[in-house]
Amino acid sequence: ALATLLDARDLDRRQPLRYVPRWTLKAWAGVARGPVRVALDAQAVGARPTTAGGTQPLPAHVVLGARVGLDRALGPATLTVGLDLDNLLDARYETVRSHVMPPRHARLRLAVRAR
């Protein structure tokens, strides 16, 4: 897990910096058994001011994700197939005002690596 607490300010105006949260928290865990890997991750971000005066903040948000992968030896290479599920709670949030992040979505990954 990783936690950050900061007080980022414009030293000339003594105002909070735009889009910089006061706190963030990231956590992740995973397990592998044989060729199968499963992982969960979470990210929480505090409210962020969007103006130089610190007004009109974007609200805090929490985003969860899950990953599952399977590795398979294939001759001189390793084939990895994975499925990523992001924004499991279908949170509606913005990292920059008026730019809404994607809803719950999935990605299929395929990779071939030489051994």
Phi and psi in degrees as GROMACS dihedral restraints (atoms count N, CA, C in turn):
[ dihedral_restraints ]
;  ai    aj    ak    al  type     phi  dphi    fc
    3     4     5     6     1  -140.8    20    10
    4     5     6     7     1   127.0    20    10
    6     7     8     9     1  -123.6    20    10
    7     8     9    10     1   143.1    20    10
    9    10    11    12     1  -131.7    20    10
   10    11    12    13     1   132.9    20    10
   12    13    14    15     1  -128.2    20    10
   13    14    15    16     1   123.5    20    10
   15    16    17    18     1  -145.4    20    10
   16    17    18    19     1   161.8    20    10
   18    19    20    21     1  -129.1    20    10
   19    20    21    22     1    74.7    20    10
   21    22    23    24     1   -81.5    20    10
   22    23    24    25     1   122.2    20    10
   24    25    26    27     1  -135.5    20    10
   25    26    27    28     1   151.8    20    10
   27    28    29    30     1   -77.2    20    10
   28    29    30    31     1   112.1    20    10
   30    31    32    33     1   -67.7    20    10
   31    32    33    34     1   -26.8    20    10
   33    34    35    36     1   -71.6    20    10
   34    35    36    37     1   -43.6    20    10
   36    37    38    39     1   -96.3    20    10
   37    38    39    40     1   -12.4    20    10
   39    40    41    42     1    58.2    20    10
   40    41    42    43     1    38.0    20    10
   42    43    44    45     1  -115.8    20    10
   43    44    45    46     1   152.3    20    10
   45    46    47    48     1   -62.2    20    10
   46    47    48    49     1   146.6    20    10
   48    49    50    51     1   -71.4    20    10
   49    50    51    52     1   142.6    20    10
   51    52    53    54     1   -65.1    20    10
   52    53    54    55     1   140.0    20    10
   54    55    56    57     1    64.7    20    10
   55    56    57    58     1    12.0    20    10
   57    58    59    60     1  -102.1    20    10
   58    59    60    61     1   117.2    20    10
   60    61    62    63     1   -74.1    20    10
   61    62    63    64     1   154.8    20    10
   63    64    65    66     1   -70.6    20    10
   64    65    66    67     1   -33.0    20    10
   66    67    68    69     1  -146.7    20    10
   67    68    69    70     1   153.9    20    10
   69    70    71    72     1  -141.8    20    10
   70    71    72    73     1   154.2    20    10
   72    73    74    75     1  -142.6    20    10
   73    74    75    76     1   130.3    20    10
   75    76    77    78     1  -128.7    20    10
   76    77    78    79     1   137.7    20    10
   78    79    80    81     1  -142.5    20    10
   79    80    81    82     1   149.1    20    10
   81    82    83    84     1  -153.5    20    10
   82    83    84    85     1   154.1    20    10
   84    85    86    87     1  -154.0    20    10
   85    86    87    88     1   149.0    20    10
   87    88    89    90     1  -153.6    20    10
   88    89    90    91     1   161.6    20    10
   90    91    92    93     1  -143.0    20    10
   91    92    93    94     1   144.9    20    10
   93    94    95    96     1  -128.0    20    10
   94    95    96    97     1   136.5    20    10
   96    97    98    99     1  -136.8    20    10
   97    98    99   100     1   108.6    20    10
   99   100   101   102     1    63.2    20    10
  100   101   102   103     1  -131.1    20    10
  102   103   104   105     1   -84.6    20    10
  103   104   105   106     1    -2.1    20    10
  105   106   107   108     1  -100.7    20    10
  106   107   108   109     1   134.2    20    10
  108   109   110   111     1  -124.6    20    10
  109   110   111   112     1   136.5    20    10
  111   112   113   114     1  -131.3    20    10
  112   113   114   115     1   137.1    20    10
  114   115   116   117     1  -144.6    20    10
  115   116   117   118     1   149.7    20    10
  117   118   119   120     1  -125.9    20    10
  118   119   120   121     1   147.2    20    10
  120   121   122   123     1  -142.4    20    10
  121   122   123   124     1   154.5    20    10
  123   124   125   126     1  -141.1    20    10
  124   125   126   127     1   144.3    20    10
  126   127   128   129     1  -137.7    20    10
  127   128   129   130     1   125.3    20    10
  129   130   131   132     1  -117.2    20    10
  130   131   132   133     1   135.1    20    10
  132   133   134   135     1  -130.7    20    10
  133   134   135   136     1   131.8    20    10
  135   136   137   138     1   -72.5    20    10
  136   137   138   139     1   172.1    20    10
  138   139   140   141     1   -59.3    20    10
  139   140   141   142     1   146.4    20    10
  141   142   143   144     1  -126.6    20    10
  142   143   144   145     1   128.9    20    10
  144   145   146   147     1   -69.5    20    10
  145   146   147   148     1   144.7    20    10
  147   148   149   150     1  -112.7    20    10
  148   149   150   151     1    -0.7    20    10
  150   151   152   153     1  -125.8    20    10
  151   152   153   154     1   161.3    20    10
  153   154   155   156     1   -60.3    20    10
  154   155   156   157     1   -30.0    20    10
  156   157   158   159     1   -83.5    20    10
  157   158   159   160     1    -2.0    20    10
  159   160   161   162     1    84.1    20    10
  160   161   162   163     1     9.5    20    10
  162   163   164   165     1   -90.5    20    10
  163   164   165   166     1   175.0    20    10
  165   166   167   168     1    51.3    20    10
  166   167   168   169     1    56.1    20    10
  168   169   170   171     1   -72.7    20    10
  169   170   171   172     1   149.7    20    10
  171   172   173   174     1   -78.8    20    10
  172   173   174   175     1   139.0    20    10
  174   175   176   177     1   -71.2    20    10
  175   176   177   178     1   159.5    20    10
  177   178   179   180     1   -63.6    20    10
  178   179   180   181     1   156.3    20    10
  180   181   182   183     1  -150.3    20    10
  181   182   183   184     1   159.9    20    10
  183   184   185   186     1  -128.0    20    10
  184   185   186   187     1   133.5    20    10
  186   187   188   189     1  -128.3    20    10
  187   188   189   190     1   130.7    20    10
  189   190   191   192     1  -113.6    20    10
  190   191   192   193     1   150.0    20    10
  192   193   194   195     1  -141.3    20    10
  193   194   195   196     1   159.1    20    10
  195   196   197   198     1  -138.7    20    10
  196   197   198   199     1   146.4    20    10
  198   199   200   201     1  -134.7    20    10
  199   200   201   202     1   141.3    20    10
  201   202   203   204     1  -137.2    20    10
  202   203   204   205     1   138.7    20    10
  204   205   206   207     1  -144.2    20    10
  205   206   207   208     1   156.0    20    10
  207   208   209   210     1  -135.7    20    10
  208   209   210   211     1   125.1    20    10
  210   211   212   213     1  -103.3    20    10
  211   212   213   214     1   140.7    20    10
  213   214   215   216     1  -141.8    20    10
  214   215   216   217     1   125.5    20    10
  216   217   218   219     1   -70.6    20    10
  217   218   219   220     1   133.5    20    10
  219   220   221   222     1  -138.1    20    10
  220   221   222   223     1    87.9    20    10
  222   223   224   225     1    62.2    20    10
  223   224   225   226     1  -128.7    20    10
  225   226   227   228     1   -83.7    20    10
  226   227   228   229     1    11.9    20    10
  228   229   230   231     1  -130.8    20    10
  229   230   231   232     1   167.0    20    10
  231   232   233   234     1  -117.2    20    10
  232   233   234   235     1   127.0    20    10
  234   235   236   237     1   -98.4    20    10
  235   236   237   238     1   129.1    20    10
  237   238   239   240     1  -120.0    20    10
  238   239   240   241     1   126.6    20    10
  240   241   242   243     1  -116.8    20    10
  241   242   243   244     1   131.4    20    10
  243   244   245   246     1  -141.2    20    10
  244   245   246   247     1   155.2    20    10
  246   247   248   249     1  -126.8    20    10
  247   248   249   250     1   124.7    20    10
  249   250   251   252     1  -110.2    20    10
  250   251   252   253     1   129.1    20    10
  252   253   254   255     1  -115.0    20    10
  253   254   255   256     1   119.0    20    10
  255   256   257   258     1  -114.0    20    10
  256   257   258   259     1   151.2    20    10
  258   259   260   261     1    55.7    20    10
  259   260   261   262     1    53.9    20    10
  261   262   263   264     1   -56.1    20    10
  262   263   264   265     1   -33.8    20    10
  264   265   266   267     1   -84.8    20    10
  265   266   267   268     1     2.1    20    10
  267   268   269   270     1    55.5    20    10
  268   269   270   271     1    43.1    20    10
  270   271   272   273     1   -68.2    20    10
  271   272   273   274     1   140.6    20    10
  273   274   275   276     1  -101.1    20    10
  274   275   276   277     1   114.0    20    10
  276   277   278   279     1  -148.5    20    10
  277   278   279   280     1   162.4    20    10
  279   280   281   282     1  -127.5    20    10
  280   281   282   283     1   137.9    20    10
  282   283   284   285     1   -93.9    20    10
  283   284   285   286     1   -24.7    20    10
  285   286   287   288     1  -133.4    20    10
  286   287   288   289     1   137.5    20    10
  288   289   290   291     1   -50.0    20    10
  289   290   291   292     1   134.0    20    10
  291   292   293   294     1    72.0    20    10
  292   293   294   295     1    10.7    20    10
  294   295   296   297     1  -118.7    20    10
  295   296   297   298     1    87.0    20    10
  297   298   299   300     1   -71.8    20    10
  298   299   300   301     1   134.5    20    10
  300   301   302   303     1   -77.8    20    10
  301   302   303   304     1   161.2    20    10
  303   304   305   306     1   -62.8    20    10
  304   305   306   307     1   148.1    20    10
  306   307   308   309     1   -72.4    20    10
  307   308   309   310     1  -170.8    20    10
  309   310   311   312     1   -51.3    20    10
  310   311   312   313     1   133.3    20    10
  312   313   314   315     1  -154.5    20    10
  313   314   315   316     1   163.0    20    10
  315   316   317   318     1  -127.0    20    10
  316   317   318   319     1   150.8    20    10
  318   319   320   321     1  -131.7    20    10
  319   320   321   322     1   136.6    20    10
  321   322   323   324     1  -102.2    20    10
  322   323   324   325     1   128.8    20    10
  324   325   326   327     1  -113.9    20    10
  325   326   327   328     1   142.6    20    10
  327   328   329   330     1  -138.2    20    10
  328   329   330   331     1   124.8    20    10
  330   331   332   333     1  -137.1    20    10
  331   332   333   334     1   144.6    20    10
  333   334   335   336     1  -123.0    20    10
  334   335   336   337     1   124.8    20    10
  336   337   338   339     1  -124.0    20    10
  337   338   339   340     1   137.4    20    10
  339   340   341   342     1   -72.9    20    10
  340   341   342   343     1   141.7    20    10
